[in-house]
């Protein structure tokens, strides 16, 4: 526990944070009605990278988060980049 701020970081907190981030990627893809391959091609990454983001094995770099934001805006979908920066 961080006594100064009264914050307790647990494995559950970290897992919940990763789940939120992966859900943002998957949610965007599903709102676009795209397969992982299509999103990957649009972002210039592999399908495996998108899969890893969606399952929480890895997190996307800021440049890909920005590309996702731009894709969302282009298609009129709300996309909150803050979900990726929480807990850093």
Secondary structure as UniProt FT lines:
FT   TURN            3..6
FT   HELIX           11..31
FT   TURN            32..33
FT   HELIX           36..43
FT   HELIX           47..55
FT   HELIX           62..74
FT   TURN            75..76
FT   HELIX           82..85
FT   TURN            86..87
//
